[in-house]
Amino acid sequence: MLSRRSVRIKVMQLLYMLNRDEQLAFPDLVKDYNDGIWKTYELYIFHLYLLLKITQYAEKDAANRASKHLPTDEDKVFTPRLYSNPCIQSLANHTDFLNIVARYKANEGIDDDHIRSMYQAFHDTPEYLAYLALPEPTNEDHVKILLELYRFLVNNDIFIELSEDRYNNWPDDESLVVGAVKKSIKAMPVEGAFYKEFEPSDETVREFGEQLLRKTCQEDQSLFEHIEPTLKNWDADRVAVLDMIMLKMALCELLHFPTIPTKVTLNEFVEISKVYSTDKSKDFINGILDRLMKKLLKEEKIVKEGRGLIE
């Protein structure tokens, strides 16, 4: 689930923390990095569990309708199929998934009123009403309504608040988590260890991310010495902190990660700068990295191999 870009962002944020707090020890930084990586996975589990809980409220809805003294025609034909369908039931009866939910305590502290509010808000949508009106919904119909429900939830204020309160990485990891949850829904009914597909991989987490963090910290001064001469007409002290961190990280990639193409490194940090730094950062980062790359290539200090062959 984790892309290298999301790993770069997490490393950048930790290096910024280190810049703000020089008392921060490197082992603590590595621990924070690994904790942050797994928080993304936990958020994926939490969202799947919330989806399950909200669909389950359909049973309570059915019971409330059945207990009415004067039920409406709509009440009489209502069915809790949002929860009773085989797709969501494959999740509800998945013992290993529920054990992971319990391990991460994703099932704790969820207010029943929040579940009810989110269900009721979705209940009035045309998509849900059309689903309830289907005489014999297919597996495709069940998947479609679960996707509609999840799309609705990620734009729901309560759902967003629950995600942000528990996981401060939600704003950064939203697209990753949403993509993973949608992929799991599309694969329903789920079976086996479906969730393992989204666990952080050692190749991305340790071989890339942790090494990028370690090398950038260890070689901070030497990286700066490479960068400073390329800052024509720029006072190094006036370069935005995040911009300097991104330049050091990018340079570290160019020098120490032989399988990552130079063009990928340059493009990735330009894209990250668009979101996390100033309006002028994109052009600044692009210009400095281009200069650095040409200089280091000429000096034969950038060595790429395999898929990282220089483009």
Secondary structure, DSSP 8 states (H G I E B T S, - for coil): ---HHHHHHHHHHHHHHHHH-TT--HHHHHHHHHHHHHHHHHHHHHHHHHHHHHHHHHHHHHHHHHT-SS--HHHHH---HHHHSHHHHHHHT-HHHHHHHHHTTTTSS--HHHHHHHHHHHHTSHHHHHHHH-SS--HHHHHHHHHHHHHHHTT-HHHHHHHHHH-TTHHHHHHHHHHHHHHHHHT-S--SSGGGGGS--HIIIIIIIIHHHHHHHHTHHHHHHHHGGG-TT--GGGS-HHHHHHHHHHHHHHHH-TTS-HHHHHHHHHHHHHHHS-TTHHHHHHHHHHHHHHHHHHTT-----GGG---
